Amino acid sequence: MVEKVTGTQKEFLVGTWINGAKKLAENSDDFTKELYELNARSLITTWGSYDRAISGGLIDYSNRQWVGLTNDYYKMRWEKWITERKKELAGESYTNYSAQDWFEMEWAWARGTNKYSGTPNGLDLQGLGTDVLANYSLTNMPKDPAEDDSRDLPLEGMTATAGSEQATTGSEGPASAVLDQTTGTIWHSKWSGDARENLWIDIALGESKTVTGLRMLPRSGGGNGTITSYRIEISNDHGKTYQEVATGTWNSSDSWKMAEFHAIQATNVRLYAVESVSDTSNIFASAAEIRIMGPATAIVPAEETIVNIATPSKEADLSSAQAAKETDKYTVSTVWKDATGTTVTAISKDKNATHDYTAKITLTPVTGYSFDKTSVPDTLTLKLNDQRTVEAIPVTDSVLNDDGTVTITYQFSNMFREAHYEWISLLLKNLRT
């Protein structure tokens, strides 16, 4: 994409630069022509020989973000470096290229003779800008799965204990730090060191819950105590007995780490530091934050966010006018209010009264499901008792609440009218699909 954008202007083409240098020598012998091209290429890359580039510190001194140079020179270097860093993070054998290694790669490009165009690509710059915003903005970049907190169990009721912990010293010490939602404080085992079997931290959930994994944020900088090899055990009898559910390794960076295992009931989740970072002969364990993961939840699709609601019988008893669910993925409750906002159970029989009533319908997802903004209906289909249908009627309000429920309200104006009196079925549909 960088080359597409810069390629719309001739000033940003490496071909413009190289071809201009070659043109200066067009009436000269082949050696002179090649020398001019070599000089043009080396000036924007190595700035000359190894001594000037490395010892003299002039490599990339005159770097340019030009089409051709970006793809064939800078991209090549980045790809090689990233490949080795991936190997390193995965615990595999990797290469740290020396200055000489890098220079040989770069000098190969500087001595090259492949041709580069000096003609812009003709692409629409405005269209490219729209593409960049739609597909390459930070909001569209995939996150590290370990950063996903959507499966974290609520922290309420959880407590943390450890087999070894330093007395509170500044921002380090107690096990409780892993649940304080503050990355600047950490649990740290005793600074004097401890036996490996004591380097564990236990999260008590308060009650038996379904757990499927653990997320751990190491201390900033990934220093002493950062866990690089782990074992996870669970208890479902409040810490009396434990069973192993997962083992594995993590890299030593300070990014979020994750370990998943099969869904199981647990009252306690215990993380052991089988191996950890240490800059002394002592061994330590540490962590900034820990989260226990529950089952993955499925989003209730918009086409399944359907509620049928009956209007009251002739006796005007609103207790019979309750919303009924169309799926087992959520539960439904209905509250009726009159024009003053008072909760009511019956329609007034006074024909002179204001007969505006509002149905407030709350949908609560069951375990394993959740709502998002695409599940929330903004229109409804109104079915009258004579089977007439009126579609695409905006609901009075529909909102996704902070607690994960969806609340839908619809106001019936003059509900005493005969057309609405017998029966109305409201089919709430999200027309965004």
N, C-alpha and C positions, 0 to 999 in steps of 0.2 A: 504493500500500500504506500509506503514512503516513496518508492521509486515511481509509482503511478502519479502521485501528487507532484513531486519535484520534476517529473518528466514532462509536465505541461509547459515548462519554461526552458528555453535553450540555455539560459544562464546557469541552470542547475544540471547540465549534462556534462559528464566527464569527457564525452566525445568532443564537445566544443573546445575544451582546454587542450586535449591531446592533438586534435586535428589542427588547431591553431598553431601549435608548436611545430608540427610536421610541415605546415604550409610555409613557415619561415625558411625551411630548408629544401623546398621543392625543386630548386634548380641545382642542388648540391649532390655529391656522391652518396651512395647507399650508407656508408659509415656515418656520415654527418647526419643523415636523416634519422638513422637509428639512435644516434647520440642525443638528438633533440627530443626524440620521444622518450628515451630513458630519463633524461633530465626532467621532462614534464611529469612523468609518472613518479619519480623518486621525490620530487619537491613536495608532493602532496601526501607522501606516505613515509618512507624511511629517511628522507632528506639526505640520502647518499649512502655511503658504505656503512659497515657495521660499527666502526669507530665513531662516526658522526651520529648514527642512530642511537646506539646504546650508551657508549662511553660519554658521548657528548650530550646525551639526553634530548636529541632533536627529533626522535621518532614521533610522528603525528603532530609535529610542530605546526604544520600548515594543513591540518586535516580539513576536509570539505564533505558536506552532505550532498554529494552529487550522484546522479543516476549512473550506474555502472560501478562506481567506487563503493557505494553502499552495499550492493548485492554481491560483487565479486571479491571484495577486500574485507570490509568490516563484518559482513554477515559470516564469512568464512571463519574469521577469528572467533566471533561469538559462539558459533556452533561447536567449534572444537573445545572451547573453554566450558560451555554449558554441559557438553557430553561428559567431560571428566568430573565436573561437580556433581552431576547426577549419580555417577558411579560412586563417588566419595560418600554422598548422603545415603546411598543404598548399602554401604558397607562393602563395596566391591573394590577390586584393584583398580587404581586410577593413575593417571600421568599428570605430573606438574611440569608443564612445558617450561624450559629455560628461556632466557633472553635470546640465546643463540637459535633455539628452535623457532621462536616466533619470528626472528629476523629472516631466517631462511624461507619461511612461508611468505613473508611480506616482500622480500627481495625477488621472489619468483614472479609476483604480480608486477613489480616495478620493471622487470626485464622482459615482460610479455610484449607481444606485438598484435594481440587480438584487436579487431577493429571495434570502435564504438561510434554510434550514430550521433550526429550533431543536430538532428531534427526532432522537435518536440513530438510527443505521442498523440496530440490532438484530442485528448480526453477532456471532458467537461469538468472543470475544477469545482463548480458548485455541486454537481452530482457526486463527485468523489467526497466532498465534505459531508454530504448527507449520509453517504455510506460509512464514513468513519464514525460519525456520531451514533449511527444505528448499530454498528457491528463491532466497533473497537473501543468504545468508551469503557471506563473502569467498572461501571455498573454492570456491564455484560461479561466481564471476565469471570471465569469459573473460580470458585473458592477452593482452597484446600479442604477436602472432606473433614479433616480433623477440626476445622474452625466452625463447622456447622453445629449450632447449638439447638436445633429444632427438636432433638430427641432428649435433651437434658431433662432429668426429673427436677421438680421444684426443690429448692434448697430448704424450704421450711421443714422443720422437724429433724434435719440432719445434724449430726455432730461428728467430729473427727478426733481420733486418738492416734498415738504413734508409739512404736516400740522404743524410740529414741527421739528426744527433742531437746534442743538447746533452750535454756531459760531465755525469756524474751530479752533480746539485746538489739536495740534499734528496731529495724524492720524485719529481723529474723527470729525464729524460735518456734513458737507453739504450732501444733497440728491444726488448730482452728483457723490458721491463716489461709488454708486452701479453700475455705468456704466463705471468706469475707468479701468476695467480689472485688478485691483490690489487688492488682498485679504487682504493686510495689512492696507487698509484704509476703514473706515466704515461710513455709515450714522448713526447718533445718534440723538435722540430727545433731547430736552433741558435737561441739567443735573439737573436743578432745578425741573424737573418733569413737566408733562402737563396733561391736561384732556384726558381721554381715546379717546374721539371722535376726538382729534387732532392727534392721533398717526397713521397716514397714510402716504404712499409714493406713488406718482403718476408717471407713466412712459408714457410720450407723445411720440407716434410713428412717428409723423411728417405728416402722412397721414393715411387714412383708410386702414387697413390690416386685413387679416383673422388671428385670434388668437385662440389658443386652450388650453393655460395653462400658468403657470408661474413657474420659478425655482428661489429659493432664497438660498443664502449661508449666514448662520449666521456668526457673529463675531467669531474669533478664541477663543476657550474655551467655547463658548456658555454662556457668561456672561450677564450682564445687557442689557435688551432690546430684548433679543432673543425671537422671536415670537413663541408662543406655540399654539395659537388658532387664526385663521385668517378668514377674509371675503374679497372676491375679487369682485370688481365692475368694469364695463367697460362703456366707453362713446364712441359714434360714432359721436359726434358733437363737438369735441375738448374741452371736459370738461364742457359743458353746462348742460347736464343731464347724470345721471348714472343709471345703473341697476345691481343688484346683479347676479353673475353667479356661485359663489362657496363659500362654507364655509367648515371648517374642523379644524383638530388639527395636530400639528407636535410635535415630541419629542424635548427635549432641547439640543440635541447634536449639534456640530458645523459642521455636514456634510450637503451636499446639500439637500434641501427640494423641493418638487414638488407638485403642485396642477393643476389638469386638469379639463377642462370643455368643453362643446359642442363648435364646431367651430362657431365663430361669428365675424362679422366685428367690428373693434374698432379703434379709434384714440388714446384712452387713456386706460391704465389698472391701477387700483388703489388697493393697498394692505393695509388693515386695520389690526392693531395689536389688536385683541379682547382680548387676554391675552398674557402676556409676562413676562420674568424673571426680578426680581428686588430684590436687597439685602437691600433696604431701604423702607421707607413708601411711597416714590415717585414711580411713574410708568413711564416706558420708552419703547422705541422701537428702534431697531437697525437692520442693515443688512450690510453685506460686499459687496455682489454682487446680482444683480437681472437680470434675463433674461426672455424675453417674448417668448413664444413658438408658432410656426406656425403649419400648418397641417403636418401630417406625410407624408413622401415621399416614393414612391415605387421605387425600383431599376429596371431599364430597363434590362430585362434578355438578356443574350448574343445572344440567338436565334432571338431576335427582333432587334438587332443592324445591320440592313440591309440597304444598299443604292444601288440603281441602277443608273448608270451614262452612258449617251450616248456620244459617240465621235461625232465630228462635221460632218456636211453634206459635200458634195463635194465642197461647196463654202468655206469650212474651217472656218465657223463662229462659234467661241467658245461660243457665247451667247446661242446657242441652246444646248450646251453640259453641262447641269446642272444636278447635282445629284437630284434624286427624293426619298422622304422618303417612307418607307413601313408601317409606323405606325403613329398614332397621338400623340405618347408619346414624340416626339422631333421634332424640325424643322431642316432644312438642308440648308446650303449655300455652294457654290462652287466657288473657285477662281483658275484660270489657270495661270501658270507661265512658261516662256521659260527657256532655259538652263542657262541664265544669272541671273535668279531670278526675272526678270521683269514681272509684271502682264500684261497679253495679253488678247485680245478678239478674236483673229483669228490666224490660223496657217499660217506660212510663205509659200508663193507659190514658193519660190526659192528652187528648187530641190537640189541645192548644199549646202543649209544651214543645220545646225544641227537641226534635228527635234525631239529633246527631250523636252517633255512637262510634267509638273507635275500638277496633280489635287489635290488641297488642299480642303478637305471637312470638314466642321465644323458642328457637331451635338449639338444642344442646347436643353436640356430637358425642357418640359413645366411644369407649376406649378403642383405639386403633384408627379413628377417623378424626378429621379436623376440617374446618372451613377456612377458605381464604377469600380474598376480595372477589374472585370469579364465581364464588358460590352464592353471592348475595343478589337476590332478585331486585330489579328496578321497575318491572311492570307486572301486570297480572291480567288474567283473562277472567271476566265476570260472566258466570252462567246464571241466568235468571230461571225462576220456577217454571216459566213457559217454554224453556229450552232455548231461548234466544241466547246468543253469545256476543259479548262485546270484548274485543281483544285490545292489547297494548295500552291498558289503562295504567298510568304511573301509580305506584304505591305512594302512600303519604310519606313514608320513610322506611328505609332499610339500612341496617348498619352492622358491620362486623365489630363486635365488642372486644375489649381488651382481654376478657376472660375466655375468648374463643367461641362464644355463642353468637348467634345471629338473631337480631330483633327486627321484626317486620311489623309495621303498623299500617292500617288502612281505615280511613274514616268513611262511615256510611252516613250520607246526608239524608235527612228526613226518612229514617228507617221505618217509619210507621206506614209508608206508602205500600199499597197492595202489591205492587210489582216486586217488592223486596221482602214481603212479609212472610211468605211461605218457606222459601228455600233458596239459598244462593250458594253456589260452589265456587270458591275462589281457587283458581289454579295459578299459583305463583311461579312464574317462569322467568328465567334470565335470558333476555333476547340478545345478550352479547355473544352467544354461541353461533 
